[in-house]
Amino acid sequence: MEGSCGGGGGGGAGQMAAWQGRVGATNIGRLRHGKTSSSSSSSAAVAARGGGVTAWHLRVFAGVVGVMGCLLLVASLMMSAVHQVQFRNAAISRSFRGLQELKQNSVRTEEAEQIMHPRLLQMATSVVTKLLLMSNFPSLPVQNESDSDSVKFSLWEEPYKQARKWKPCAAKHSLPDEVPEENNNGFILISANGGLNQQRVAVCNAVVVAALLNATLVLPRFLYSSVWKDTSQFGDIYQEDYFVNYMKSDVHIVKDLPPHLQSLDLEAIGSQITDMDISKEAAPSEFIKAVLPILQQNGVVHFLGFGNRLGFDSVPVHLQRLRCRCNFHALKFVPEIQRAGSLLVQRLRRAGAMRTEMDKQLFGSNMLDVPALLAGGEPSRYLALHMRFEEDMVAYSLCDFGGGDAEREELQAYRETHFPTLAMRLRNTSVSPEEQRSLGRCPLTPEEAGLVLTALGYDRGTFIYVAGSQIYGGAARLRPLTRLFPNLVTKEDVLSSAELAPFKNFSSRLAALDFIACASADVFAVTDSGSQLSSLVSGYRVYHGRGRAPTLHPNRKRYAQILGEEEGIGWGGFERRVRNMVEEYKRVSARPRGRSVYRQPRTPGCMCRAAGDGSVDF
């Protein structure tokens, strides 16, 4: 009996030491010590009273004590797996201002927990704990509830080697060293709306339009948004001089309009172009037909808004390349953001400067090297999860998330304030939340995201960085996810208040830190494929990841169908269907027609595919 529990001797001790380092210190040592003392004193008492206790009786008694010790050991391990959380280093564990506050509050208000899938959540809670035990103690007899026919899922690796054959190609260009200013048709000015990532797309689309119309681009301006409430301009987020110099061989860029044009009322002279004047994802021919005559007549055109106004499939290769040169090479965050981002990533990795290709692109020469972060061993892995379950997205989706009348009234009030056009449309027509969900138009709740990660095989000890942490519904909505994966942190947990102070009240600069942490993650998990951050980070990882930066994309339409059948499905069937759903997206292919090059850059002008002879083609 002693052999079955402790046989393996040093191996068992090593496993327990590893467990204590990753999950948290237990009382196993104290329990063993106490039990040994108890057995010794008990044996002595028996000997004193009976005097004639045989060696056989003592061996039986020792065996019983050994069994009790094994049971206590397993029970202690289970309690550790269920209850104990330990963050990786003091830099992280010293502050719990972000998700940690929500988790603490949720413990006090457990009755308010919002759960939409109780049956699946109960099964998942058991599964993540068992996965953690199996990972740390392979010899323990823990029953695996996985379906034997489930797809073997690669948790931390890109499963398809074809991904490594695609190489970045947008840095190449065949134009002169600098675009001549002769025969220039005028100036293009854009005022981009939305948040950081929507503005980034607008900037790169403007570069293409300026080249298309043979115009000079004025450094883009960013409009103030009632949703994002950020006054940041281009130079507060991106390096202006680097952008201008990098793109000078493609398009002429200046920081301001010349004085004689600054005083013009551009709307009065007909030079202001709104999103209503240009089709969504318009072809280049529409810009030539509708915008070029105005530009040639007035010498300036102002694009107001400029959201998604340039298509993808109709853009020729040499202009598509400009998009990728802009997005993947020319837009570098300012040094202040780069340094804070590098500190954030190093603390998440528990490692100093690694100088991967992704690091070089994101941080340049501003990658901090902090030896004090090193705690020995290999860098730690982390998964970045973009939880786009914020109030604006929830309200705009027109979906129902189980909050009843109070939720519907709150979201309608939000729409009235921030999306008046949508609110007006709803007065004249009805939208079915059930239909929205069946069409895959609802963002995943934290609970639904946790179920996906559990089905893929991530265990309770997985370290997760959460981007977009202003979760609608707060602790009550978040707690089902933290029940499955307690090791959740945000930038507010990893960086101190002083380190975040320069970015406070600037949502776009804070979003830049999320962009960096997600792009650098070992795995990036998307919960809303329509989100601009998810789209841009996914593409950035494809372009600069060298085929070693896996991204998880659940198909929301298929996932809604799976969840709709949850009452008649066991965990094994749920796991199999979720893995098949995510695995399909991970297959490597060129950009499908109609898809964004920012999200799927494997397209002519952006990336090249290595041929068998070492050459590259598309």
C-alpha positions as semicolon CSV with decimal commas, in nm:
position;residue;x (nm);y (nm);z (nm)
1;M;0,000;0,000;0,000
2;E;0,288;0,232;0,080
3;G;0,438;0,154;-0,256
4;S;0,125;0,252;-0,448
5;C;0,112;0,592;-0,285
6;G;0,478;0,687;-0,250
7;G;0,649;0,443;-0,487
8;G;0,855;0,648;-0,729
9;G;1,007;0,813;-0,424
10;G;1,200;1,112;-0,554
11;G;0,975;1,143;-0,860
12;G;0,670;1,193;-0,639
13;A;0,852;1,454;-0,434
14;G;0,959;1,632;-0,751
15;Q;0,603;1,638;-0,882
16;M;0,476;1,782;-0,557
17;A;0,748;2,048;-0,556
18;A;0,653;2,146;-0,910
19;W;0,286;2,162;-0,810
20;Q;0,363;2,384;-0,513
21;G;0,562;2,619;-0,735
22;R;0,285;2,655;-0,993
23;V;-0,037;2,636;-0,799
24;G;0,040;2,740;-0,443
25;A;0,191;2,607;-0,123
26;T;-0,009;2,333;0,048
27;N;-0,013;2,188;0,395
28;I;0,101;1,849;0,269
29;G;0,435;1,865;0,450
30;R;0,269;1,964;0,774
31;L;0,004;1,695;0,734
32;R;0,267;1,427;0,672
33;H;0,475;1,542;0,966
34;G;0,175;1,544;1,198
35;K;0,061;1,202;1,081
36;T;0,407;1,054;1,133
37;S;0,427;1,194;1,483
38;S;0,083;1,065;1,553
39;S;0,170;0,716;1,431
40;S;0,489;0,708;1,641
41;S;0,320;0,818;1,962
42;S;0,030;0,582;1,902
43;S;0,268;0,290;1,848
44;A;0,450;0,374;2,168
45;A;0,128;0,391;2,363
46;V;0,015;0,055;2,228
47;A;0,349;-0,099;2,316
48;A;0,338;0,046;2,666
49;R;-0,014;-0,077;2,734
50;G;0,001;-0,415;2,566
51;G;0,364;-0,497;2,601
52;G;0,312;-0,788;2,362
53;V;0,234;-0,611;2,037
54;T;0,398;-0,806;1,759
55;A;0,590;-0,668;1,464
56;W;0,305;-0,791;1,242
57;H;0,055;-0,569;1,424
58;L;0,285;-0,273;1,388
59;R;0,317;-0,330;1,013
60;V;-0,063;-0,346;0,979
61;F;-0,099;-0,028;1,177
62;A;0,167;0,146;0,964
63;G;-0,016;0,035;0,651
64;V;-0,342;0,190;0,775
65;V;-0,161;0,514;0,850
66;G;-0,007;0,504;0,501
67;V;-0,351;0,471;0,341
68;M;-0,479;0,763;0,545
69;G;-0,177;0,966;0,437
70;C;-0,247;0,890;0,068
71;L;-0,610;0,996;0,107
72;L;-0,508;1,318;0,278
73;L;-0,251;1,385;0,004
74;V;-0,506;1,345;-0,276
75;A;-0,763;1,550;-0,086
76;S;-0,508;1,825;-0,031
77;L;-0,416;1,828;-0,399
78;M;-0,781;1,852;-0,499
79;M;-0,840;2,139;-0,258
80;S;-0,534;2,315;-0,396
81;A;-0,659;2,275;-0,752
82;V;-1,002;2,406;-0,665
83;H;-0,915;2,694;-0,436
84;Q;-0,559;2,816;-0,465
85;V;-0,435;3,082;-0,706
86;Q;-0,082;3,209;-0,725
87;F;0,038;3,465;-0,978
88;R;0,379;3,424;-1,135
89;N;0,581;3,693;-0,970
90;A;0,568;3,977;-0,727
91;A;0,531;4,230;-1,009
92;I;0,190;4,080;-1,084
93;S;0,071;3,963;-0,743
94;R;0,145;4,292;-0,571
95;S;-0,164;4,464;-0,716
96;F;-0,513;4,341;-0,787
97;R;-0,689;4,645;-0,922
98;G;-0,839;4,507;-1,244
99;L;-1,010;4,171;-1,273
100;Q;-0,895;4,081;-0,922
101;E;-1,129;4,340;-0,772
102;L;-1,413;4,204;-0,979
103;K;-1,333;3,850;-0,866
104;Q;-1,325;3,952;-0,501
105;N;-1,653;4,138;-0,534
106;S;-1,810;3,843;-0,712
107;V;-1,730;3,617;-0,418
108;R;-1,928;3,848;-0,193
109;T;-2,222;3,866;-0,433
110;E;-2,242;3,508;-0,549
111;E;-2,619;3,517;-0,557
112;A;-2,606;3,775;-0,837
113;E;-2,394;3,554;-1,065
114;Q;-2,530;3,553;-1,423
115;I;-2,514;3,209;-1,584
116;M;-2,665;3,118;-1,920
117;H;-2,542;2,758;-1,953
118;P;-2,546;2,600;-1,603
119;R;-2,524;2,238;-1,716
120;L;-2,219;2,289;-1,938
121;L;-2,055;2,515;-1,681
122;Q;-2,091;2,249;-1,411
123;M;-1,926;1,989;-1,636
124;A;-1,652;2,232;-1,740
125;T;-1,570;2,317;-1,377
126;S;-1,497;1,951;-1,311
127;V;-1,299;1,910;-1,634
128;V;-1,054;2,201;-1,583
129;T;-0,960;2,074;-1,237
130;K;-0,905;1,720;-1,365
131;L;-0,695;1,852;-1,654
132;L;-0,474;2,038;-1,408
133;L;-0,428;1,728;-1,192
134;M;-0,348;1,515;-1,498
135;S;-0,097;1,773;-1,616
136;N;0,089;1,797;-1,285
137;F;0,045;1,438;-1,162
138;P;0,019;1,205;-1,463
139;S;0,034;0,896;-1,237
140;L;-0,277;0,988;-1,039
141;P;-0,584;0,777;-1,132
142;V;-0,796;1,071;-1,257
143;Q;-1,071;0,979;-1,501
144;N;-1,065;1,179;-1,824
145;E;-1,411;1,274;-1,946
146;S;-1,292;1,364;-2,297
147;D;-1,442;1,187;-2,595
148;S;-1,196;0,934;-2,737
149;D;-1,289;1,055;-3,086
150;S;-1,211;1,420;-3,009
151;V;-0,966;1,608;-3,229
152;K;-0,620;1,624;-3,074
153;F;-0,583;1,999;-3,024
154;S;-0,247;2,180;-3,022
155;L;-0,276;2,408;-2,722
156;W;0,038;2,619;-2,768
157;E;0,159;2,544;-3,122
158;E;0,049;2,628;-3,474
159;P;-0,058;2,281;-3,598
160;Y;0,001;2,340;-3,970
161;K;0,360;2,371;-4,086
162;Q;0,240;2,540;-4,407
163;A;0,200;2,857;-4,200
164;R;0,579;2,884;-4,177
165;K;0,613;2,895;-4,555
166;W;0,448;3,238;-4,574
167;K;0,689;3,530;-4,544
168;P;0,633;3,907;-4,515
169;C;0,684;4,079;-4,849
170;A;0,533;4,426;-4,808
171;A;0,867;4,581;-4,713
172;K;0,972;4,540;-5,076
173;H;0,885;4,811;-5,325
174;S;0,989;4,900;-5,678
175;L;0,912;5,272;-5,671
176;P;1,168;5,559;-5,667
177;D;1,340;5,647;-5,340
178;E;1,098;5,935;-5,297
179;V;0,775;6,028;-5,472
180;P;0,822;6,341;-5,685
181;E;0,588;6,632;-5,608
182;E;0,546;6,728;-5,974
183;N;0,196;6,682;-6,119
184;N;0,056;6,637;-5,767
185;N;-0,321;6,683;-5,772
186;G;-0,351;6,839;-5,426
187;F;-0,388;6,747;-5,061
188;I;-0,592;6,479;-4,888
189;L;-0,697;6,535;-4,531
190;I;-0,874;6,268;-4,324
191;S;-1,047;6,288;-3,987
192;A;-1,079;5,927;-3,872
193;N;-1,353;5,821;-3,634
194;G;-1,382;5,529;-3,390
195;G;-1,120;5,393;-3,153
196;L;-0,753;5,309;-3,196
197;N;-0,794;5,015;-3,430
198;Q;-1,063;5,163;-3,655
199;Q;-0,847;5,473;-3,689
200;R;-0,547;5,258;-3,780
201;V;-0,741;5,105;-4,070
202;A;-0,852;5,452;-4,184
203;V;-0,491;5,576;-4,185
204;C;-0,366;5,295;-4,407
205;N;-0,665;5,323;-4,642
206;A;-0,591;5,695;-4,672
207;V;-0,232;5,616;-4,776
208;V;-0,368;5,403;-5,060
209;V;-0,620;5,667;-5,173
210;A;-0,352;5,936;-5,171
211;A;-0,130;5,721;-5,393
212;L;-0,425;5,633;-5,616
213;L;-0,517;6,001;-5,671
214;N;-0,154;6,119;-5,690
215;A;-0,207;6,346;-5,392
216;T;-0,017;6,458;-5,084
217;L;-0,150;6,311;-4,759
218;V;-0,176;6,539;-4,458
219;L;-0,095;6,359;-4,134
220;P;-0,430;6,208;-4,027
221;R;-0,644;6,357;-3,753
222;F;-0,852;6,160;-3,505
223;L;-1,209;6,261;-3,420
224;Y;-1,329;6,270;-3,060
225;S;-1,574;5,988;-2,987
226;S;-1,848;5,999;-2,723
227;V;-1,786;5,625;-2,672
228;W;-1,406;5,627;-2,642
229;K;-1,372;5,979;-2,497
230;D;-1,010;6,021;-2,601
231;T;-0,849;6,342;-2,728
232;S;-0,534;6,168;-2,852
233;Q;-0,404;6,259;-3,195
234;F;-0,177;6,071;-3,435
235;G;0,147;6,192;-3,275
236;D;0,031;6,087;-2,928
237;I;0,011;5,723;-3,041
238;Y;0,239;5,675;-3,343
239;Q;0,585;5,802;-3,433
240;E;0,517;6,078;-3,687
241;D;0,864;6,112;-3,838
242;Y;0,909;5,737;-3,875
243;F;0,573;5,711;-4,053
244;V;0,649;5,996;-4,291
245;N;1,000;5,870;-4,374
246;Y;0,900;5,506;-4,417
247;M;0,622;5,589;-4,663
248;K;0,809;5,860;-4,855
249;S;0,886;5,626;-5,146
250;D;0,513;5,557;-5,185
251;V;0,326;5,875;-5,101
252;H;0,422;6,228;-5,005
253;I;0,311;6,307;-4,646
254;V;0,313;6,644;-4,469
255;K;0,213;6,738;-4,117
256;D;-0,016;7,030;-4,204
257;L;-0,201;7,187;-4,493
258;P;-0,020;7,483;-4,652
259;P;-0,131;7,821;-4,509
260;H;-0,337;7,923;-4,813
261;L;-0,561;7,617;-4,771
262;Q;-0,595;7,622;-4,392
263;S;-0,839;7,915;-4,397
264;L;-1,079;7,757;-4,647
265;D;-1,425;7,638;-4,546
266;L;-1,388;7,295;-4,703
267;E;-1,753;7,204;-4,657
268;A;-1,869;7,529;-4,821
269;I;-1,654;7,477;-5,132
270;G;-1,766;7,114;-5,168
271;S;-1,438;6,955;-5,063
272;Q;-1,571;6,767;-4,763
273;I;-1,650;6,400;-4,831
274;T;-1,847;6,207;-4,569
275;D;-1,911;5,836;-4,538
276;M;-2,252;5,901;-4,696
277;D;-2,082;6,016;-5,016
278;I;-1,871;5,703;-5,072
279;S;-1,993;5,345;-5,083
280;K;-1,877;5,107;-4,813
281;E;-1,569;4,917;-4,937
282;A;-1,578;5,112;-5,262
283;A;-1,365;5,020;-5,561
284;P;-1,074;5,249;-5,659
285;S;-1,271;5,353;-5,967
286;E;-1,532;5,521;-5,745
287;F;-1,267;5,743;-5,588
288;I;-1,132;5,836;-5,932
289;K;-1,479;5,919;-6,058
290;A;-1,625;6,098;-5,755
291;V;-1,327;6,245;-5,568
292;L;-1,053;6,320;-5,821
293;P;-1,245;6,600;-6,001
294;I;-1,305;6,778;-5,668
295;L;-0,940;6,738;-5,573
296;Q;-0,822;6,879;-5,906
297;Q;-1,065;7,171;-5,885
298;N;-1,010;7,280;-5,523
299;G;-0,666;7,140;-5,449
300;V;-0,785;6,970;-5,131
301;V;-1,032;6,704;-5,018
302;H;-1,133;6,631;-4,661
303;F;-1,258;6,278;-4,579
304;L;-1,471;6,307;-4,267
305;G;-1,503;5,973;-4,088
306;F;-1,355;5,749;-4,356
307;G;-1,461;5,421;-4,200
308;N;-1,422;5,112;-4,423
309;R;-1,455;5,316;-4,741
310;L;-1,201;5,127;-4,952
311;G;-1,261;4,771;-5,069
312;F;-1,016;4,483;-5,087
313;D;-1,070;4,266;-5,391
314;S;-1,072;4,547;-5,646
315;V;-0,747;4,705;-5,525
316;P;-0,446;4,626;-5,751
317;V;-0,144;4,451;-5,603
318;H;0,085;4,755;-5,592
319;L;-0,173;4,948;-5,388
320;Q;-0,251;4,648;-5,167
321;R;0,117;4,643;-5,082
322;L;0,090;5,003;-4,957
323;R;-0,178;4,898;-4,711
324;C;0,049;4,632;-4,569
325;R;0,358;4,855;-4,568
326;C;0,158;5,106;-4,366
327;N;-0,006;4,866;-4,120
328;F;0,274;4,617;-4,062
329;H;0,580;4,841;-4,098
330;A;0,520;5,217;-4,091
331;L;0,293;5,254;-3,786
332;K;0,514;5,230;-3,478
333;F;0,388;5,324;-3,132
334;V;0,556;5,617;-2,962
335;P;0,849;5,527;-2,730
336;E;0,642;5,584;-2,416
337;I;0,391;5,319;-2,525
338;Q;0,667;5,086;-2,647
339;R;0,849;5,094;-2,314
340;A;0,533;5,036;-2,109
341;G;0,430;4,760;-2,349
342;S;0,766;4,585;-2,324
343;L;0,746;4,595;-1,944
344;L;0,394;4,451;-1,959
345;V;0,501;4,163;-2,186
346;Q;0,816;4,081;-1,989
347;R;0,619;4,054;-1,667
348;L;0,362;3,830;-1,835
349;R;0,642;3,609;-1,971
350;R;0,842;3,628;-1,648
351;A;1,143;3,687;-1,869
352;G;1,367;3,968;-1,984
353;A;1,403;4,096;-2,340
354;M;1,370;3,804;-2,583
355;R;1,419;3,993;-2,910
356;T;1,183;3,780;-3,115
357;E;1,075;3,914;-3,453
358;M;0,750;4,026;-3,291
359;D;0,946;4,211;-3,021
360;K;1,155;4,392;-3,281
361;Q;0,847;4,507;-3,469
362;L;0,653;4,617;-3,163
363;F;0,929;4,775;-2,953
364;G;1,222;4,859;-3,181
365;S;1,505;5,006;-2,973
366;N;1,272;5,076;-2,682
367;M;1,255;4,717;-2,556
368;L;1,334;4,736;-2,186
369;D;1,560;4,472;-2,036
370;V;1,475;4,413;-1,671
371;P;1,700;4,136;-1,528
372;A;1,515;4,152;-1,195
373;L;1,216;3,992;-1,366
374;L;1,405;3,671;-1,426
375;A;1,315;3,402;-1,175
376;G;1,505;3,120;-1,340
377;G;1,387;2,860;-1,586
378;E;1,219;2,903;-1,921
379;P;0,989;3,198;-2,000
380;S;0,631;3,135;-1,895
381;R;0,353;3,101;-2,149
382;Y;0,034;3,303;-2,149
383;L;-0,285;3,315;-2,349
384;A;-0,436;3,652;-2,442
385;L;-0,814;3,668;-2,450
386;H;-0,991;3,961;-2,612
387;M;-1,320;3,989;-2,426
388;R;-1,519;4,225;-2,650
389;F;-1,813;4,205;-2,411
390;E;-1,824;4,574;-2,339
391;E;-2,139;4,782;-2,318
392;D;-2,114;4,941;-2,661
393;M;-2,072;4,605;-2,836
394;V;-2,343;4,439;-2,627
395;A;-2,587;4,723;-2,699
396;Y;-2,510;4,735;-3,071
397;S;-2,551;4,359;-3,114
398;L;-2,926;4,370;-3,024
399;C;-2,886;4,033;-2,852
400;D;-3,033;3,902;-2,529
401;F;-2,787;3,793;-2,258
402;G;-3,025;3,665;-1,993
403;G;-3,055;3,985;-1,789
404;G;-3,430;4,024;-1,836
405;D;-3,620;4,353;-1,859
406;A;-3,360;4,547;-1,659
407;E;-3,089;4,453;-1,910
408;R;-3,307;4,539;-2,211
409;E;-3,399;4,880;-2,068
410;E;-3,038;4,961;-1,982
411;L;-2,910;4,869;-2,328
412;Q;-3,189;5,059;-2,501
413;A;-3,100;5,370;-2,300
414;Y;-2,738;5,328;-2,407
415;R;-2,842;5,302;-2,772
416;E;-3,052;5,618;-2,743
417;T;-2,744;5,808;-2,626
418;H;-2,461;5,656;-2,831
419;F;-2,633;5,497;-3,134
420;P;-2,931;5,726;-3,207
421;T;-2,964;5,612;-3,569
422;L;-2,988;5,249;-3,458
423;A;-3,233;5,339;-3,182
424;M;-3,453;5,522;-3,431
425;R;-3,451;5,226;-3,667
426;L;-3,562;4,998;-3,385
427;R;-3,873;5,210;-3,333
428;N;-3,994;5,119;-3,681
429;T;-3,888;4,755;-3,695
430;S;-3,838;4,463;-3,461
431;V;-3,523;4,256;-3,432
432;S;-3,532;3,906;-3,288
433;P;-3,251;3,844;-3,035
434;E;-3,287;3,471;-3,102
435;E;-3,235;3,525;-3,474
436;Q;-2,934;3,749;-3,408
437;R;-2,779;3,470;-3,203
438;S;-2,852;3,200;-3,460
439;L;-2,683;3,417;-3,725
440;G;-2,368;3,445;-3,513
441;R;-2,406;3,817;-3,441
442;C;-2,380;3,803;-3,062
443;P;-2,046;3,855;-2,884
444;L;-1,948;3,569;-2,658
445;T;-2,008;3,616;-2,287
446;P;-1,717;3,545;-2,048
447;E;-1,895;3,221;-1,958
448;E;-1,916;3,110;-2,323
449;A;-1,551;3,201;-2,380
450;G;-1,452;2,991;-2,079
451;L;-1,647;2,693;-2,211
452;V;-1,459;2,714;-2,543
453;L;-1,117;2,723;-2,373
454;T;-1,210;2,430;-2,149
455;A;-1,332;2,224;-2,445
456;L;-1,003;2,291;-2,626
457;G;-0,813;2,145;-2,331
458;Y;-0,675;2,444;-2,138
459;D;-0,662;2,363;-1,768
460;R;-0,735;2,561;-1,455
461;G;-0,372;2,670;-1,421
462;T;-0,362;2,847;-1,761
463;F;-0,236;3,203;-1,726
464;I;-0,465;3,440;-1,918
465;Y;-0,426;3,808;-2,006
466;V;-0,764;3,971;-2,068
467;A;-0,789;4,265;-2,310
468;G;-1,099;4,480;-2,300
469;S;-1,161;4,433;-1,931
470;Q;-1,462;4,664;-1,886
471;I;-1,696;4,368;-1,890
472;Y;-2,065;4,453;-1,919
473;G;-2,238;4,323;-1,608
474;G;-1,921;4,338;-1,398
475;A;-1,842;4,068;-1,143
476;A;-2,172;3,884;-1,184
477;R;-2,101;3,832;-1,554
478;L;-1,731;3,759;-1,511
479;R;-1,745;3,505;-1,230
480;P;-1,833;3,198;-1,444
481;L;-1,505;3,257;-1,633
482;T;-1,297;3,307;-1,318
483;R;-1,448;2,990;-1,173
484;L;-1,290;2,799;-1,462
485;F;-0,970;3,004;-1,501
486;P;-0,876;3,194;-1,185
487;N;-0,536;3,311;-1,318
488;L;-0,676;3,610;-1,510
489;V;-0,501;3,946;-1,523
490;T;-0,534;4,274;-1,710
491;K;-0,282;4,549;-1,768
492;E;-0,414;4,711;-1,447
493;D;-0,300;4,403;-1,253
494;V;0,043;4,376;-1,416
495;L;0,146;4,742;-1,428
496;S;0,139;4,973;-1,126
497;S;-0,074;5,284;-1,102
498;A;0,235;5,498;-1,152
499;E;0,334;5,303;-1,464
500;L;-0,015;5,346;-1,610
501;A;-0,051;5,711;-1,508
502;P;0,067;5,860;-1,843
503;F;-0,211;5,671;-2,022
504;K;-0,493;5,733;-1,776
505;N;-0,807;5,877;-1,940
506;F;-0,667;5,800;-2,288
507;S;-0,850;5,490;-2,405
508;S;-0,658;5,465;-2,734
509;R;-0,321;5,460;-2,560
510;L;-0,447;5,197;-2,316
511;A;-0,581;5,001;-2,614
512;A;-0,230;5,014;-2,764
513;L;-0,102;4,826;-2,457
514;D;-0,372;4,562;-2,511
515;F;-0,268;4,539;-2,877
516;I;0,093;4,475;-2,773
517;A;0,007;4,214;-2,509
518;C;-0,224;4,027;-2,748
519;A;0,020;4,037;-3,040
520;S;0,301;3,903;-2,818
521;A;0,098;3,623;-2,655
522;D;0,181;3,256;-2,706
523;V;-0,185;3,209;-2,805
524;F;-0,444;3,474;-2,891
525;A;-0,811;3,388;-2,840
526;V;-1,082;3,589;-3,015
527;T;-1,440;3,607;-2,888
528;D;-1,574;3,850;-3,148
529;S;-1,437;3,816;-3,500
530;G;-1,598;4,147;-3,599
531;S;-1,386;4,345;-3,355
532;Q;-1,119;4,567;-3,509
533;L;-0,863;4,482;-3,239
534;S;-0,917;4,109;-3,292
535;S;-0,890;4,153;-3,667
536;L;-0,574;4,365;-3,659
537;V;-0,397;4,157;-3,394
538;S;-0,480;3,834;-3,581
539;G;-0,331;3,975;-3,900
540;Y;-0,027;4,112;-3,720
541;R;0,043;3,769;-3,574
542;V;0,008;3,605;-3,915
543;Y;0,239;3,858;-4,078
544;H;0,514;3,883;-3,814
545;G;0,460;3,552;-3,630
546;R;0,662;3,338;-3,873
547;G;0,398;3,065;-3,850
548;R;0,446;3,029;-3,475
549;A;0,171;3,253;-3,339
550;P;-0,154;3,054;-3,317
551;T;-0,489;3,232;-3,293
552;L;-0,819;3,080;-3,181
553;H;-1,129;3,191;-3,374
554;P;-1,460;3,037;-3,269
555;N;-1,727;3,045;-3,538
556;R;-2,007;3,223;-3,352
557;K;-2,281;3,092;-3,579
558;R;-2,174;2,730;-3,532
559;Y;-2,111;2,784;-3,164
560;A;-2,463;2,921;-3,118
561;Q;-2,597;2,604;-3,280
562;I;-2,390;2,387;-3,045
563;L;-2,507;2,579;-2,738
564;G;-2,865;2,557;-2,859
565;E;-2,841;2,178;-2,830
566;E;-2,667;2,173;-2,491
567;E;-2,944;1,988;-2,306
568;G;-2,896;1,680;-2,523
569;I;-2,518;1,681;-2,548
570;G;-2,255;1,529;-2,317
571;W;-1,920;1,688;-2,245
572;G;-1,741;1,461;-2,489
573;G;-1,972;1,562;-2,774
574;F;-1,945;1,930;-2,683
575;E;-1,567;1,907;-2,671
576;R;-1,545;1,733;-3,009
577;R;-1,769;1,982;-3,186
578;V;-1,591;2,287;-3,039
579;R;-1,249;2,152;-3,136
580;N;-1,363;2,082;-3,491
581;M;-1,507;2,434;-3,511
582;V;-1,186;2,605;-3,400
583;E;-0,957;2,370;-3,594
584;E;-1,125;2,458;-3,924
585;Y;-1,026;2,822;-3,891
586;K;-0,662;2,734;-3,823
587;R;-0,613;2,577;-4,166
588;V;-0,366;2,776;-4,372
589;S;-0,485;2,933;-4,696
590;A;-0,457;3,249;-4,900
591;R;-0,696;3,534;-4,820
592;P;-1,049;3,442;-4,932
593;R;-1,234;3,685;-5,153
594;G;-1,404;3,963;-4,962
595;R;-1,188;3,930;-4,650
596;S;-0,978;4,207;-4,499
597;V;-0,604;4,211;-4,573
598;Y;-0,551;4,353;-4,226
599;R;-0,688;4,032;-4,076
600;Q;-0,571;3,785;-4,344
601;P;-0,256;3,925;-4,507
602;R;-0,167;3,608;-4,702
603;T;-0,240;3,788;-5,026
604;P;-0,038;3,923;-5,323
605;G;0,153;4,235;-5,228
606;C;0,160;4,149;-4,858
607;M;0,302;3,800;-4,808
608;C;0,485;3,550;-5,026
609;R;0,481;3,173;-5,007
610;A;0,811;2,983;-5,019
611;A;0,827;2,731;-5,303
612;G;0,999;2,394;-5,276
613;D;1,315;2,521;-5,448
614;G;1,362;2,803;-5,200
615;S;1,214;3,074;-5,422
616;V;0,899;3,262;-5,332
617;D;0,576;3,312;-5,516
618;F;0,221;3,377;-5,420
